[in-house]
Amino acid sequence: MSKLGDIGARLYRGEVGYDFVGKRFLWYGVSILITITAIVALAVQGLNLGIEFKGGAVFTTPKTTVSDSKAREFAKEASGHEAIVQKLGNGGLRIQITALDTAEANKVKAELAGDLKVAERDINADLVGPSWGEQIANKAWTGLGVFMILVVIYLAIAFEWRMAIAALIALIHDLTITVGIYALVGFEVTPGTVIGLLTILGYSLYDTVVVFDGLKESTKDITKQTRFTYSELANKSINGTLVRSINTTVVALLPVAALLFIGGGLLDAGMLNDISLSLFVGLAAGAYSSIFIATPLVVDLKEREPAMKALTKRVLAKRAATSAKGTDDADAADAPEVVAQSRSGRASGRRR
């Protein structure tokens, strides 16, 4: 840990660093490839929408000795549709089957009672209409749109419009990757998933704003100096906040990973997957985009300005002049030795 702290301090002071901005086209390529993969997965496989969005029935049974895998087979035979079965803490089962109306639900309930060897009256059946899920989705889209607009306005006022655009692109990048992962792994999309997607927006924006704040401070009155270009100061800002971003992300990912891999995987609490996967992927994508996408995009937009182009020319010209002066000084330092060698050569010739 002390070594990591030492590295972080050296990064912050600018003693060491990695050229994130200089290799930005590599990161752009990686992000474009990942985004295209996510979009293709979404288009080909689609999302596995939960019962809240498709409509159907949810059956809750009393304690039974039948395993969830066997109950899944019984439910499929009774309804003709794939079922999602979850083991409850009291030993009962929660069985979700989409696309069932009232008559079909009553028939399936009776068959399940016989297969599971429980009384039909003890099985609770709830019908869920797709309109409720549609309302949630519409409200989520509305909330997402309002959030994006407010983010752009705030960042444009607090920083500048270039940073606002870069942050917006990074947010869209994170959401696209998260939704694409859901399409790839086939996890069920429920209202919990929607809540998780909205939650990661704040996490994604946090690291970006931290880097932008450091960049704003380091580039204040940037045109009054000729030591660094805008891209070099931007790269220094990323390196200065790198360890902090990594530490913050790891600390946030640990409890989410526990929900995803222990709760959803080992304990088979499937409902935890709804929100934990979106949080896990979104947190990781947010940390990545703040370093490799958002700030390099700001650099690309900023260095198009005439003032930044002029600054770059002045910085490079000064460095060239300093380098040439250093060469001249080295030649002058070597001159006495050269003269001495020349005189020695002439003296030797006269002796001959």
GIJO-V365409 format. One record per pair of residues at least 6 apart in sequence whose C-alpha atoms are under 6 Angstrom apart, sorted by the first residue. I is the first residue (numbers start at 1). J is the second residue. D is the distance in whole Angstrom. If there is no record, write none. Layout:
<<I J D> <I J D>>
This chain:
<<8 243 5> <10 16 6> <11 17 6> <11 239 5> <11 240 5> <12 240 4> <17 239 6> <21 235 6> <21 296 5> <27 292 6> <35 177 6> <38 177 6> <38 180 4> <41 183 6> <41 184 6> <42 180 6> <42 183 5> <46 183 6> <47 183 5> <48 186 6> <48 188 5> <48 189 6> <49 188 6> <49 189 5> <50 188 6> <50 189 5> <50 190 5> <51 98 6> <52 130 6> <52 133 5> <53 130 5> <53 133 4> <54 130 5> <55 98 6> <55 99 6> <55 128 5> <55 129 4> <55 130 4> <56 97 6> <56 98 4> <56 99 5> <56 100 5> <56 127 6> <56 128 5> <57 96 6> <57 97 5> <57 126 6> <57 127 4> <57 128 6> <58 95 6> <58 96 5> <58 125 6> <58 126 5> <59 94 6> <59 95 5> <59 124 6> <59 125 5> <60 93 6> <60 94 5> <60 123 6> <60 124 5> <61 92 5> <61 93 5> <61 123 5> <62 92 5> <63 91 4> <63 92 4> <64 92 6> <68 85 6> <72 83 6> <76 82 5> <78 108 5> <83 96 6> <83 97 5> <84 95 6> <84 96 5> <85 94 6> <85 95 5> <86 93 6> <86 94 5> <87 93 5> <113 119 6> <113 120 5> <152 164 5> <155 164 5> <156 164 5> <162 298 6> <163 298 6> <166 294 5> <166 297 6> <167 294 6> <170 289 6> <170 294 6> <174 285 5> <178 281 6> <178 282 6> <192 274 5> <192 275 5> <193 274 5> <193 275 5> <196 275 5> <196 278 6> <196 279 6> <197 278 6> <200 279 6> <200 282 5> <204 286 4> <207 290 6> <208 290 5> <214 237 6> <215 234 6> <215 237 5> <226 315 5> <227 315 6> <229 312 5> <231 299 6> <256 276 6> <260 273 6> <260 276 5> <263 269 6> <264 270 5> <264 272 6> <264 273 5>>
